[in-house]
Amino acid sequence: EGKEHIRNLRAGIAALSGVSVKRMGGGLKLVSPITGRKYPMAFGVAADLADQIDRATE
């Protein structure tokens, strides 16, 4: 479930406003389509964010 959850998170974030998601060693990097700036995020934080997004869309 954990890996599938992260895959779904990556797909969902990528679908929002052109933000790209890249995998890094211990987590993910969100890349702004406007500035190109990279924002690192640990997998645990990413999973929590995915849960919050799921709840908000229900």
Secondary structure, 3 states (H helix, E strand, C coil): CHHHHHHHHHHHHHHCCCCEEEEECCEEEEECCCCCCEEEEEHHHHHHHHHHHHHHHC
